[in-house]
Amino acid sequence: MFAIRNGSRQRQTILNTTARQLSKNCMCADNGAASSTCAHAPHTTKAPHVESEIRRDFGYPAKYHGGSFPWLLSAERQRTPMEDLETSALLHAKDIRQNAGIGDGAVSAAVGVLPLAARRTLAHSLNMRVARTALGAAAMDSVCDGAAAVLPRVASLLSRASRCDVDAPEELSHVFTGPLLAHYMRDLDRLRRDHVRLDLKVHSVSNPHLQHLRTHTGPEAAFAALNGAAQVSSLRAGLTRQKYRYTSVLGATHAAPCKTSSSWSAAMVAAIGGQAQVRVRVDVELMVHMRYRLIDKHNGVDKTIVDDDATRNLVLTLESTAVDAAEDQPQFEWRVADIDYLLSSERRIESEFVEAKLAEV
């Protein structure tokens, strides 16, 4: 944690050729992409950059990668996360009347007709202003460097946990948020049952820049209730879960008890004025040269199953602890909430599944 205070030869040949072609295509796509700095406005996610081919022993089932440990390979495209700017607009009139205030409905309707590029710009400006008020300018200016610094520690702790280091899970609990820690502990348990060990090494990290920024206002308990739950797109209209109502516009989500008249608009005014409890989430994209290996340990002999030594883009999602901006010297910590949109993409898939089921009714 880091804190801021204040098969066959023919089959193998075909697969190797396919991997090289995919690598070539990804490199061509990335060569035309412009770079940005931490201070720039967020941009769309691009496919990971590839500099070397993945070496695999195809005699082993593919489950030893994707099915047992969800680490993104350099030849794979970036996962697709939940898109706040598309799923958070209040677009359904009847749901607006039932779940959101009239003022919130008008704001959301106006935002919904804007082009996506304009929504991204507005979202970045709004959330950055709220975040700087809550955490301070220094915290937001240094968050990209903090993400670059914590990644090698993440890799080391995951590797140690895979080797059954008894201290690693405890240390990881201070680095990861609860949902991400639980996910990776389950994945590591599956590897151990299959007598497979994870080995992650970060050689270098460069070009950290801010990609997306989101803020949460309202009681901390309200957002704890959402952890691990699918934030279905009925969030557009103010999703009601347990005792709280959630309204999200431009990536800024406000939670309020169902029986109160608290509105998103009023919450944003309070947050900008430093009079609200705020939690901040940032996606930081990094250019990382790292080696990812899965090593089989059957019969006491180490045999590499997956070996991916390459330079690629990696997205680290950081989340601050809740901060009461009204305090003179607010104390908070950053924690890693997601890596390469692992949890966010799973929520998106679950959300789409729920939406499809509701459409059948």
C-alpha positions, 0 to 999 in steps of 0.5 A, a space after each residue: 500500500 502507499 499512503 499520502 498524508 494530507 499440442 502437435 508441431 503443426 498446431 504449434 507452428 500455426 499458433 506461433 504464426 497467429 501470435 506473431 501476426 497479432 503482435 504485429 497488428 497490435 504494434 502497428 495500432 499502437 505506433 499511431 497512438 499519441 501519448 499523453 501526460 498525467 495532466 491531460 484529459 482522459 482518452 480511450 483505451 487502446 490495445 496493449 503494446 507488444 514487443 515480444 512473442 509469448 512462449 508457451 508449451 502447448 502440451 498443457 491445457 489453456 486453463 492454466 492461464 485464463 481459467 486459473 489466473 486472470 493476468 492479461 497477456 501482452 498479445 491480448 487486447 485490453 479488457 472493456 470496463 464499465 463505461 461510466 459516461 454511457 451507463 450513468 446518464 438518466 435516460 428513461 423518463 419514467 425511472 427519473 420520475 420514480 427514482 431521481 429528483 426533478 433537478 437531477 433528471 434535467 441535468 442528466 437529460 441535458 448531459 445525455 444529448 452531448 457527444 461522448 467527447 464533450 461528456 468526457 471533457 466535462 466529466 474530467 473537469 468536474 471530477 478533477 475539481 471535486 478530487 482536488 478539493 477533497 484530497 488536495 492538489 499535491 495528491 492528484 498531481 502525484 497519483 500517477 507517480 504513485 501508481 508507477 511506484 506501487 506496481 513492482 510491489 504488487 508483482 512481488 507480493 503476488 509472487 510471494 503469496 503464490 509461494 505460500 509466504 505467510 506474510 504476503 496475504 496480510 501485506 496485500 490486504 494493505 495494498 488492495 481493496 477488499 474485492 480485488 484481494 478476494 479475487 486474487 486470493 481465489 485465483 492463487 488458491 486454484 493455482 496451488 491446487 494445480 501445483 502451479 506457481 505464479 512468478 511476476 517481475 517488473 523490469 521497468 515502468 514508464 510514461 504514467 498518465 491519468 486515463 479516467 477519473 471518478 468520484 463518489 459522494 455520500 456515506 462510506 457505508 453506501 459504497 461498501 454495499 456496492 463492493 462486489 455487486 454488479 452495478 447494473 445500468 439501472 444506475 442510470 435512473 438511481 439504482 436502489 440497493 439496500 437502504 441507499 439510492 445511487 445517482 451517477 452523472 458524468 462519472 460522479 456518483 452520489 449515494 443518499 439514504 432512500 428516505 431523504 431528499 438529497 440530490 446529485 446536484 446539491 451533492 456536487 455543489 457541497 463537494 466542490 465547496 469542500 463540505 462533503 465526504 468524497 472517495 476518488 477512483 483513478 485509472 492510471 495507464 503505464 508502459 510496463 516491461 515485465 515478465 509473467 510466468 506460470 510454472 508447473 511443479 508436478 513431480 518436483 520438477 519446475 516446468 514453465 507453462 506460460 512465459 510472457 516477457 514483454 513491454 505493454 500498456 497496463 491500467 492500474 485503478 487506484 481508490 482513495 479511502 473516504 475523505 471528509 473534505 471539511 476536516 482541516 487536514 484530511 487523512 487518506 490512503 490510496 489502494 489498488 482497486 483493479 488491474 487491467 479492468 479485471 473487476 470492472 469488466 466482470 461487472 460489465 459482463 454481469 450487467 449485460 447479462 442482467 439487462 438481457 434477462 430483464 429485456 426478456 420479461 
